[in-house]
Amino acid sequence: MAGNGLPSLGRVKLTDLIASEGIPSDTYKLSVSTLSQSLAQYSAAIIQLPPTDGALLRCCLESARPYFNQKPPYPSSDMIHIDDSREWCKTSGYTADPQLWQESYDYRPGLTSTEPNNDIELPPSGLTDIFMLLGKAARDILDAISFYLNLRSCAFTEILDNVPLRNREISSSVLSVGCHARPSFQGAQHHNLTTQEDGQLVMFTDHEHQVDKSLVSIIKSDKAGLHIRDFNGRWVLVDGDLGPQEAIMYPGLALYHATAGYVSPALHRTDINSLHGGMYGRCSVSYKLMPKSMTSLNCSEMRAAGHGVEAQFQIPVSVDDFMQRSHSLDQLFNRNSFPSFSFPTAQEGSIKPLMKRKKNSTRCKPLPPSKRLRLEAQRVLKERVQDIADKKGIKLRFCSLKECESHIHTLDSPCGNIRLEIGWPPGVPFVHPHDLPNKAKIGFLETYEPGWTANHDMELTLIESGQSSQHADG
């Protein structure tokens, strides 16, 4: 499988991607591997939903057709919305983009939609239930990707909305019911014609290169037409043979940044050639799992897992700034430089993430073994000490390696003060992991992080390098 890859988009049952306590099952590992390989090759995957969830999505699509069909041929000026990045987390209710020949109804919990002239209008059905089921599905998918990248459980919880939302909070994630190329909608007047390899003409919207700024997007349509560019630069129709309970999932720019470029975002476009002659156009239901605005994107979890992080991802970026910033597609989609995943056979019993690095490529250099040990040990120590401090109501400040070098031998140091303040047991050494040799770091992690050696699949060379080291790591 590693050599030939998947012949088409991977199909994964959502129920098989739900993590459970204890050792991961073979079904879970196989599903995660299939999902990850499909993302690596096609930047998308097919998710098979439970029967009841699929039925609810189809009901929503059925109700969307008459909802949009009763709209006027051209929207009023206050309903026109053309990619205003400043309003990325404030959209609600009906909007239209004439340039894309697209209309949508956005459902965002915590924000009440307003209709023009205070008219009473019934939105498409089941939005609250669909938001919950697709939101849960998107988080399960995100956790599966984290598992494959060897990140800690729920690695992205800090940048996601609370579940449930707290009082007066507005959801950053959004559920959109859309209609593309409604015949009675006179928004778009110009289109681009592109020629396929077989010589047939296919019509796309003017803005044919689109990319979501989400972490994860899930979309279900009533007609095929979604194309996504694969790793080789070819446009692939990804929803041509979807079953009634299946939807398309693809990553966005936020996940690309949060994983330091290890997960490629999907570049997509919509074919509207086959929609002419129909009554309603192409209706869709899409959910975008977004990071919350009052946080920042950083790659701390990737560094803690030992992944190489390039300079462009090392500085934390405010989510609000990230969403309002324009991103160069030429730089983002230079697919030849993207890392690709290799996948173990079923007999290996694990899915450790290995990156195939091309020759003469400086991308994604792995951290030195000593630094990987120090970062992991530092994280575990901080968690253990923080747990004690939280129970005592003490605010802690951990000193960095550079700071420690100046006061490591002084009696009145931040390290010593922390030990006294939290009541660290007498006789138990309290040291920073960067003060320990590599062999001691491994013992520290095996003691305080059960299963660490197995989960991180540390090579013997790390232990050998630690034993041969004659000085403290740092």
C-alpha positions as CSV (number, residue, x, y, z in Angstrom):
1,M,0.0,0.0,0.0
2,A,2.9,2.3,0.7
3,G,4.3,1.9,-2.8
4,N,1.1,2.0,-4.9
5,G,-1.1,4.3,-2.8
6,L,-4.9,4.4,-3.0
7,P,-6.4,4.1,-6.5
8,S,-9.2,6.6,-5.4
9,L,-10.3,8.6,-2.4
10,G,-10.2,6.6,0.8
11,R,-13.5,5.6,2.3
12,V,-13.7,5.6,6.1
13,K,-16.6,4.9,8.5
14,L,-17.0,7.7,11.0
15,T,-17.7,5.1,13.7
16,D,-14.3,3.5,13.1
17,L,-12.5,6.9,13.7
18,I,-13.9,7.4,17.1
19,A,-11.2,7.0,19.7
20,S,-11.7,4.8,22.8
21,E,-9.8,4.2,26.0
22,G,-6.9,1.8,26.0
23,I,-4.9,0.2,23.2
24,P,-6.2,1.3,19.7
25,S,-8.0,-1.5,17.8
26,D,-6.8,-2.8,14.4
27,T,-9.9,-1.3,12.9
28,Y,-9.1,2.2,14.3
29,K,-5.5,2.0,13.1
30,L,-6.5,0.9,9.7
31,S,-9.1,3.6,9.4
32,V,-6.7,6.3,10.5
33,S,-4.1,5.1,8.1
34,T,-6.6,5.1,5.2
35,L,-7.8,8.6,6.1
36,S,-4.2,9.9,6.3
37,Q,-3.1,8.3,3.0
38,S,-6.2,9.7,1.3
39,L,-5.4,13.2,2.6
40,A,-1.8,12.9,1.5
41,Q,-2.7,11.8,-2.0
42,Y,-5.9,13.7,-2.7
43,S,-6.3,16.3,0.1
44,A,-9.7,14.8,0.8
45,A,-11.5,11.7,2.0
46,I,-15.0,10.1,1.9
47,I,-16.6,9.8,5.4
48,Q,-19.4,7.3,5.8
49,L,-21.9,8.6,8.3
50,P,-24.3,6.6,10.4
51,P,-27.7,6.0,8.6
52,T,-29.6,8.4,10.8
53,D,-27.1,11.2,10.2
54,G,-27.2,10.6,6.4
55,A,-31.0,10.8,6.4
56,L,-30.9,14.1,8.3
57,L,-28.5,15.6,5.7
58,R,-30.7,14.5,2.9
59,C,-33.8,16.1,4.5
60,C,-31.9,19.3,4.9
61,L,-30.9,19.2,1.2
62,E,-34.5,18.6,0.2
63,S,-35.7,21.6,2.2
64,A,-32.9,23.8,0.8
65,R,-34.3,23.6,-2.7
66,P,-37.6,25.4,-2.1
67,Y,-35.9,27.8,0.3
68,F,-33.5,29.2,-2.3
69,N,-36.0,28.9,-5.2
70,Q,-38.4,31.4,-3.5
71,K,-35.6,34.0,-3.3
72,P,-35.6,36.9,-5.8
73,P,-33.6,36.7,-9.0
74,Y,-31.0,39.2,-7.8
75,P,-30.2,39.8,-4.1
76,S,-30.6,43.2,-2.5
77,S,-27.4,45.1,-1.7
78,D,-27.5,44.3,2.0
79,M,-27.6,40.6,1.2
80,I,-24.5,40.6,-1.1
81,H,-21.4,39.2,0.6
82,I,-18.2,38.9,-1.3
83,D,-15.4,37.4,0.8
84,D,-15.2,40.0,3.5
85,S,-12.5,38.5,5.7
86,R,-13.2,40.9,8.5
87,E,-16.6,39.2,9.0
88,W,-15.3,35.7,8.9
89,C,-16.9,34.8,12.3
90,K,-20.0,37.0,12.1
91,T,-21.9,35.6,9.1
92,S,-25.4,34.5,9.8
93,G,-28.6,34.1,7.8
94,Y,-29.0,34.5,4.0
95,T,-26.2,35.9,1.9
96,A,-25.3,35.8,-1.8
97,D,-22.1,36.1,-3.9
98,P,-23.1,37.1,-7.4
99,Q,-19.5,36.6,-8.7
100,L,-19.6,33.0,-7.7
101,W,-23.2,32.5,-8.6
102,Q,-23.7,31.2,-5.1
103,E,-26.2,31.7,-2.3
104,S,-25.9,30.4,1.2
105,Y,-27.7,30.3,4.6
106,D,-25.2,30.4,7.5
107,Y,-26.2,28.9,10.8
108,R,-23.9,30.0,13.7
109,P,-24.9,29.1,17.3
110,G,-24.9,32.1,19.6
111,L,-25.6,34.6,16.7
112,T,-29.2,35.4,15.8
113,S,-29.8,35.8,12.1
114,T,-31.7,38.8,10.8
115,E,-33.8,38.9,7.7
116,P,-34.5,42.1,5.6
117,N,-37.6,44.0,6.5
118,N,-38.1,41.8,9.6
119,D,-39.8,39.2,7.4
120,I,-40.5,35.9,9.1
121,E,-38.7,33.2,7.1
122,L,-38.3,29.5,7.7
123,P,-34.6,28.4,7.2
124,P,-33.7,25.0,5.8
125,S,-34.7,22.2,8.3
126,G,-32.6,20.5,10.9
127,L,-29.7,23.0,11.2
128,T,-29.3,22.6,14.9
129,D,-29.0,18.8,14.8
130,I,-26.8,18.8,11.7
131,F,-24.5,21.4,13.3
132,M,-24.1,19.1,16.3
133,L,-23.5,15.8,14.4
134,L,-21.1,17.3,11.8
135,G,-19.3,19.2,14.6
136,K,-18.7,16.0,16.5
137,A,-17.6,14.3,13.3
138,A,-15.1,17.0,12.5
139,R,-13.6,16.8,16.0
140,D,-13.3,13.0,15.7
141,I,-11.6,13.4,12.4
142,L,-9.2,16.0,13.8
143,D,-8.3,13.6,16.7
144,A,-7.6,10.8,14.2
145,I,-5.2,13.1,12.3
146,S,-3.6,14.0,15.6
147,F,-3.2,10.3,16.4
148,Y,-1.5,9.7,13.0
149,L,0.9,12.6,13.6
150,N,1.8,11.2,17.0
151,L,0.3,14.2,18.8
152,R,-1.2,14.0,22.3
153,S,-4.9,13.3,22.6
154,C,-7.2,16.2,21.8
155,A,-4.2,18.2,20.7
156,F,-6.2,21.0,19.2
157,T,-8.7,21.5,22.0
158,E,-7.2,24.7,23.2
159,I,-8.0,26.4,19.8
160,L,-11.5,25.1,19.5
161,D,-14.8,26.5,20.8
162,N,-16.1,25.3,24.2
163,V,-18.5,22.3,24.1
164,P,-21.1,23.5,24.9
165,L,-20.6,27.2,24.3
166,R,-20.5,29.3,27.4
167,N,-22.9,32.2,28.1
168,R,-22.8,34.9,25.4
169,E,-20.2,33.0,23.3
170,I,-20.6,32.9,19.5
171,S,-19.5,29.8,17.6
172,S,-16.5,30.3,15.4
173,S,-17.5,27.2,13.4
174,V,-20.3,27.5,10.9
175,L,-22.8,25.4,9.1
176,S,-23.7,26.6,5.6
177,V,-26.6,25.5,3.4
178,G,-25.7,26.6,-0.1
179,C,-27.1,26.8,-3.6
180,H,-24.9,27.0,-6.6
181,A,-26.1,28.2,-10.1
182,R,-29.8,28.4,-9.3
183,P,-31.4,29.0,-12.8
184,S,-33.6,31.9,-11.6
185,F,-30.6,33.6,-9.9
186,Q,-29.1,36.2,-12.2
187,G,-26.0,36.9,-10.3
188,A,-23.1,35.7,-12.4
189,Q,-22.8,36.7,-16.1
190,H,-19.3,35.5,-16.9
191,H,-17.7,32.1,-16.7
192,N,-14.4,30.5,-17.7
193,L,-14.3,27.5,-20.0
194,T,-11.6,24.9,-19.4
195,T,-10.8,21.9,-21.5
196,Q,-10.5,18.5,-20.0
197,E,-8.1,15.8,-21.2
198,D,-10.8,14.1,-23.2
199,G,-11.6,17.3,-25.1
200,Q,-15.0,18.0,-23.4
201,L,-15.7,21.6,-22.3
202,V,-16.4,22.1,-18.6
203,M,-17.6,25.3,-17.1
204,F,-16.3,26.6,-13.8
205,T,-17.0,29.7,-11.8
206,D,-14.8,32.8,-12.3
207,H,-13.0,32.2,-8.9
208,E,-12.1,28.5,-9.6
209,H,-9.2,28.3,-7.1
210,Q,-10.7,28.3,-3.7
211,V,-9.3,27.1,-0.3
212,D,-11.1,27.1,3.1
213,K,-9.4,28.7,6.1
214,S,-10.9,26.1,8.3
215,L,-9.3,23.2,10.2
216,V,-11.6,20.6,8.7
217,S,-14.5,21.0,6.3
218,I,-17.3,18.4,5.7
219,I,-19.6,18.8,2.7
220,K,-22.6,16.9,1.3
221,S,-24.2,17.9,-2.0
222,D,-27.2,16.7,-4.0
223,K,-25.3,16.7,-7.3
224,A,-21.7,15.9,-8.2
225,G,-19.3,18.7,-9.2
226,L,-16.7,19.2,-6.5
227,H,-13.2,19.0,-7.8
228,I,-10.1,18.9,-5.6
229,R,-6.5,19.1,-6.8
230,D,-4.5,16.1,-5.8
231,F,-0.8,15.8,-4.9
232,N,0.2,15.5,-8.5
233,G,-1.6,18.7,-9.5
234,R,-4.5,16.9,-11.3
235,W,-8.1,18.0,-10.6
236,V,-10.2,15.0,-9.3
237,L,-14.0,14.8,-9.1
238,V,-14.4,13.7,-5.5
239,D,-18.2,13.5,-5.1
240,G,-19.0,11.6,-8.3
241,D,-20.0,8.3,-6.6
242,L,-21.1,9.2,-3.1
243,G,-23.5,7.0,-1.4
244,P,-26.6,8.4,0.5
245,Q,-24.7,8.3,3.8
246,E,-21.4,9.6,2.6
247,A,-19.9,13.1,2.6
248,I,-16.6,14.7,1.6
249,M,-14.0,15.8,4.2
250,Y,-11.0,18.0,3.4
251,P,-8.5,20.0,5.4
252,G,-8.1,23.8,5.4
253,L,-5.5,26.4,5.8
254,A,-5.8,26.6,9.6
255,L,-4.9,22.9,9.9
256,Y,-2.0,23.4,7.4
257,H,-0.6,26.1,9.7
258,A,-1.3,24.3,13.0
259,T,0.6,21.2,11.7
260,A,3.5,23.1,10.3
261,G,2.6,22.2,6.8
262,Y,2.4,18.4,7.3
263,V,-1.3,18.3,6.4
264,S,-1.9,19.9,3.0
265,P,-5.1,22.1,2.6
266,A,-7.5,21.3,-0.3
267,L,-7.6,23.5,-3.3
268,H,-11.1,23.1,-4.7
269,R,-13.5,24.3,-7.4
270,T,-17.1,23.6,-8.5
271,D,-18.2,22.4,-11.9
272,I,-21.5,24.0,-12.9
273,N,-21.6,22.7,-16.4
274,S,-24.0,19.9,-15.6
275,L,-26.4,22.1,-13.6
276,H,-28.0,23.8,-16.6
277,G,-31.6,22.7,-17.3
278,G,-32.3,21.8,-13.7
279,M,-34.8,23.5,-11.5
280,Y,-32.8,24.2,-8.4
281,G,-29.1,24.3,-9.2
282,R,-26.7,22.4,-6.9
283,C,-27.6,22.4,-3.2
284,S,-25.1,21.5,-0.5
285,V,-24.6,21.3,3.3
286,S,-21.2,22.2,4.5
287,Y,-19.7,22.4,8.0
288,K,-16.4,24.2,8.7
289,L,-14.6,23.5,12.0
290,M,-12.9,26.8,12.7
291,P,-10.4,27.8,15.4
292,K,-11.8,30.3,17.9
293,S,-10.9,33.9,17.2
294,M,-9.4,34.7,20.6
295,T,-6.5,32.3,20.4
296,S,-3.4,31.8,18.2
297,L,-2.1,29.1,15.9
298,N,1.2,27.6,16.9
299,C,3.1,24.4,16.4
300,S,3.9,23.6,20.0
301,E,2.2,20.2,19.8
302,M,4.2,19.3,16.6
303,R,7.5,20.3,18.2
304,A,6.6,18.3,21.3
305,A,6.0,15.2,19.1
306,G,9.5,15.7,17.6
307,H,8.4,17.0,14.2
308,G,10.6,19.5,12.4
309,V,9.0,23.0,12.2
310,E,10.1,25.5,9.6
311,A,10.8,29.1,10.5
312,Q,7.5,30.3,8.9
313,F,5.5,28.3,11.4
314,Q,7.5,28.9,14.5
315,I,6.0,32.3,15.4
316,P,2.4,32.1,16.8
317,V,-0.2,33.8,14.7
318,S,-3.4,35.3,16.0
319,V,-6.4,33.4,14.6
320,D,-8.2,36.7,13.8
321,D,-5.2,38.0,11.9
322,F,-4.8,34.7,10.1
323,M,-8.4,34.7,8.9
324,Q,-8.1,38.3,7.6
325,R,-4.7,37.8,6.0
326,S,-4.4,36.9,2.3
327,H,-2.4,33.8,1.5
328,S,-0.4,33.2,-1.6
329,L,-1.7,30.1,-3.4
330,D,1.6,29.8,-5.4
331,Q,3.5,29.3,-2.1
332,L,1.0,27.2,-0.4
333,F,0.4,24.8,-3.2
334,N,3.9,24.1,-4.4
335,R,3.0,20.4,-4.1
336,N,6.4,19.1,-5.0
337,S,7.8,20.3,-1.7
338,F,5.0,18.9,0.5
339,P,6.0,15.9,2.6
340,S,4.3,12.6,1.8
341,F,3.3,9.9,4.2
342,S,4.5,6.3,4.1
343,F,2.2,3.7,5.5
344,P,3.1,0.4,7.3
345,T,1.5,-2.9,6.4
346,A,-1.2,-4.4,8.5
347,Q,1.3,-6.9,10.0
348,E,3.3,-4.1,11.7
349,G,0.5,-3.4,14.1
350,S,1.3,0.3,14.4
351,I,1.0,3.4,12.3
352,K,4.0,5.4,13.3
353,P,4.2,8.5,11.1
354,L,7.3,8.5,8.9
355,M,8.0,11.3,6.4
356,K,9.6,10.6,3.1
357,R,12.1,13.4,2.6
358,K,13.2,14.1,-1.0
359,K,16.9,14.3,-1.8
360,N,18.5,17.7,-1.6
361,S,15.4,19.0,0.3
362,T,15.9,20.9,3.5
363,R,12.1,20.8,4.4
364,C,11.0,19.3,7.7
365,K,14.4,18.5,9.2
366,P,13.8,16.4,12.3
367,L,14.9,17.7,15.7
368,P,18.0,16.1,17.1
369,P,17.3,13.1,19.4
370,S,18.6,15.0,22.4
371,K,16.3,17.9,21.8
372,R,13.3,15.6,21.3
373,L,14.0,14.0,24.6
374,R,14.4,17.3,26.4
375,L,11.2,18.8,25.0
376,E,9.1,15.8,25.8
377,A,10.6,15.5,29.3
378,Q,10.1,19.2,29.9
379,R,6.4,19.0,28.9
380,V,5.7,16.1,31.2
381,L,7.5,17.7,34.1
382,K,5.5,20.9,33.6
383,E,2.3,19.0,33.6
384,R,3.1,17.2,36.8
385,V,4.2,20.3,38.6
386,Q,1.3,22.3,37.2
387,D,-1.2,19.7,38.5
388,I,0.2,20.2,42.0
389,A,0.1,24.0,41.7
390,D,-3.4,24.1,40.4
391,K,-4.6,22.1,43.5
392,K,-2.9,24.6,45.8
393,G,-4.1,27.7,43.8
394,I,-0.5,28.7,43.0
395,K,0.5,30.6,39.8
396,L,3.7,29.2,38.4
397,R,6.4,30.7,36.1
398,F,8.8,28.2,34.6
399,C,12.2,29.4,33.6
400,S,13.6,28.6,30.2
401,L,16.9,26.9,29.4
402,K,18.6,30.2,28.8
403,E,17.4,31.7,32.0
404,C,18.4,28.6,33.9
405,E,22.0,28.8,32.8
406,S,22.4,32.1,34.8
407,H,20.9,30.9,38.1
408,I,21.2,27.1,38.1
409,H,23.7,27.1,40.9
410,T,22.2,29.9,43.0
411,L,20.2,29.1,46.1
412,D,17.5,31.8,45.5
413,S,16.4,30.8,42.0
414,P,13.0,30.5,40.4
415,C,13.4,26.7,40.3
416,G,14.2,26.7,44.1
417,N,11.3,29.1,44.8
418,I,8.9,26.9,42.9
419,R,10.0,23.8,44.8
420,L,9.4,25.6,48.1
421,E,6.1,27.2,47.1
422,I,4.4,24.1,45.9
423,G,5.8,22.0,48.8
424,W,7.9,19.6,46.8
425,P,8.7,16.6,48.9
426,P,12.1,16.8,50.7
427,G,14.7,14.5,49.3
428,V,13.0,14.2,45.9
429,P,15.1,15.9,43.2
430,F,13.4,18.7,41.4
431,V,15.4,19.5,38.3
432,H,14.7,20.7,34.8
433,P,14.8,17.9,32.2
434,H,17.5,19.8,30.3
435,D,19.8,19.2,33.4
436,L,19.5,15.4,32.9
437,P,21.5,13.2,30.6
438,N,19.6,11.4,27.9
439,K,19.5,8.1,29.7
440,A,17.9,9.8,32.7
441,K,15.4,11.6,30.5
442,I,14.2,8.3,29.1
443,G,13.8,6.9,32.7
444,F,12.0,10.0,33.7
445,L,9.5,9.7,30.9
446,E,9.0,6.0,31.4
447,T,8.2,6.7,35.0
448,Y,5.9,9.7,34.6
449,E,4.4,9.0,31.2
450,P,3.2,5.4,31.1
451,G,3.6,3.8,27.7
452,W,5.8,6.7,26.4
453,T,8.5,4.4,24.9
454,A,5.9,2.4,22.9
455,N,3.9,5.3,21.8
456,H,6.8,7.3,20.6
457,D,8.6,4.3,19.1
458,M,12.0,5.6,20.1
459,E,14.9,4.1,18.1
460,L,17.7,2.3,19.9
461,T,20.0,5.0,18.5
462,L,18.5,7.5,20.8
463,I,19.4,5.4,23.8
464,E,22.8,4.8,22.5
465,S,23.4,8.4,21.9
466,G,22.3,9.2,25.4
467,Q,24.6,6.6,26.9
468,S,27.5,7.9,25.0
469,S,26.9,11.5,26.0
470,Q,29.4,12.8,28.6
471,H,27.7,16.1,29.4
472,A,24.3,17.4,30.3
473,D,21.9,17.9,27.3
474,G,21.0,21.4,26.4
